[in-house]
Amino acid sequence: MIFAPDFSQKWIDAWNGRDLDALLSLYAETIQLRSPFAKVYAKDGTIRSKAELREYWGEAMRRMPNLKLALVACYSGHHALALHYRDDSGRNCIETMLFDAHDKVVFETACLDRLR
């Protein structure tokens, strides 16, 4: 069972530490991720596997080596989590995640208060 504060802090720490393997360990092989930024890598804005997610986030980490995220809040649901964080530009982001029976993320969508 997912404990939202622990999961959220692991997620933030992996991003801030540029630990792609730690970050990807939280995801199922069949992950689907939707993000406004994913349109650069997938025409419809949907990443459809852990391999695609590795490529997408690996490039994001390369392009934004100084990106820092700060956890604002996390909200628990039934096999679901909404993670609210702020990036170093002050932009608010909410990642909504759905989990499988093994507590791996199978679906995620990113919502941002503004695009840059």
C-alpha positions as CSV (number, residue, x, y, z in Angstrom):
1,M,0.0,0.0,0.0
2,I,1.4,3.4,-1.0
3,F,2.1,5.8,1.8
4,A,1.8,9.2,0.0
5,P,4.4,11.2,2.0
6,D,7.1,8.5,1.6
7,F,6.5,7.9,-2.1
8,S,6.3,11.7,-2.8
9,Q,9.6,12.4,-1.0
10,K,11.3,9.5,-2.9
11,W,10.0,10.9,-6.1
12,I,11.3,14.4,-5.3
13,D,14.6,13.2,-4.0
14,A,15.2,11.1,-7.2
15,W,14.5,14.1,-9.4
16,N,16.7,16.4,-7.3
17,G,19.5,13.8,-7.2
18,R,19.2,13.1,-10.9
19,D,18.8,9.4,-10.0
20,L,17.0,8.2,-13.0
21,D,17.1,4.5,-12.0
22,A,15.6,5.3,-8.5
23,L,12.9,7.3,-10.2
24,L,12.1,4.6,-12.7
25,S,12.0,2.0,-10.0
26,L,8.7,3.5,-8.9
27,Y,7.0,2.7,-12.3
28,A,5.6,-0.3,-14.0
29,E,6.9,-1.4,-17.4
30,T,3.5,-0.5,-18.9
31,I,3.5,3.1,-17.6
32,Q,1.5,5.6,-19.6
33,L,2.5,9.2,-18.9
34,R,0.8,12.3,-20.3
35,S,2.4,15.7,-20.1
36,P,2.4,18.9,-22.0
37,F,6.2,18.5,-22.4
38,A,5.9,15.0,-23.7
39,K,4.6,16.3,-27.0
40,V,8.3,16.9,-27.8
41,Y,8.9,13.2,-27.7
42,A,5.5,11.7,-28.6
43,K,3.2,13.6,-31.0
44,D,0.1,12.9,-28.8
45,G,1.9,13.8,-25.6
46,T,1.8,10.2,-24.2
47,I,4.8,8.2,-23.2
48,R,3.8,4.5,-23.4
49,S,6.5,2.4,-21.7
50,K,9.2,2.5,-19.1
51,A,11.8,2.5,-21.9
52,E,10.2,5.6,-23.5
53,L,10.0,7.2,-20.0
54,R,13.7,6.5,-19.4
55,E,14.5,8.3,-22.7
56,Y,12.2,11.2,-22.0
57,W,13.2,11.9,-18.5
58,G,16.9,11.2,-19.2
59,E,16.8,13.9,-21.8
60,A,14.9,16.2,-19.4
61,M,17.5,15.7,-16.7
62,R,20.3,16.4,-19.3
63,R,18.6,19.6,-20.5
64,M,17.8,20.9,-17.0
65,P,20.8,19.9,-14.8
66,N,20.0,22.4,-12.1
67,L,16.3,21.8,-11.8
68,K,15.2,21.6,-8.2
69,L,11.7,20.5,-7.0
70,A,10.1,21.3,-3.6
71,L,7.3,19.2,-2.3
72,V,4.3,21.3,-1.5
73,A,1.7,18.6,-0.6
74,C,0.6,15.1,-1.4
75,Y,-2.9,13.6,-1.5
76,S,-3.8,10.0,-1.2
77,G,-6.6,8.2,-3.0
78,H,-7.6,4.6,-3.7
79,H,-4.5,3.3,-5.5
80,A,-3.9,6.9,-6.4
81,L,-1.7,9.8,-5.4
82,A,-1.6,13.5,-6.4
83,L,1.8,15.1,-5.8
84,H,2.0,18.9,-5.7
85,Y,5.4,20.4,-6.1
86,R,7.0,23.7,-7.1
87,D,10.0,23.9,-9.4
88,D,12.8,26.4,-9.1
89,S,11.1,28.9,-11.4
90,G,8.1,29.0,-9.0
91,R,5.8,27.1,-11.3
92,N,3.3,24.8,-9.5
93,C,2.9,21.3,-10.8
94,I,0.6,18.4,-9.9
95,E,1.4,14.9,-10.9
96,T,-1.6,12.5,-10.6
97,M,-0.6,8.9,-10.4
98,L,-2.5,5.6,-10.5
99,F,-0.9,2.4,-9.0
100,D,-1.1,-1.3,-9.8
101,A,-1.4,-4.0,-7.1
102,H,2.4,-4.0,-6.7
103,D,2.5,-0.2,-5.9
104,K,4.1,0.7,-9.2
105,V,2.8,3.7,-11.2
106,V,0.9,2.6,-14.2
107,F,-0.6,6.0,-15.3
108,E,0.5,9.5,-14.6
109,T,-0.6,12.9,-15.9
110,A,1.2,16.2,-15.3
111,C,-0.7,19.5,-14.8
112,L,1.1,22.8,-14.6
113,D,0.0,26.3,-13.7
114,R,1.9,27.7,-16.6
115,L,4.1,26.5,-19.4
116,R,7.4,28.2,-20.2
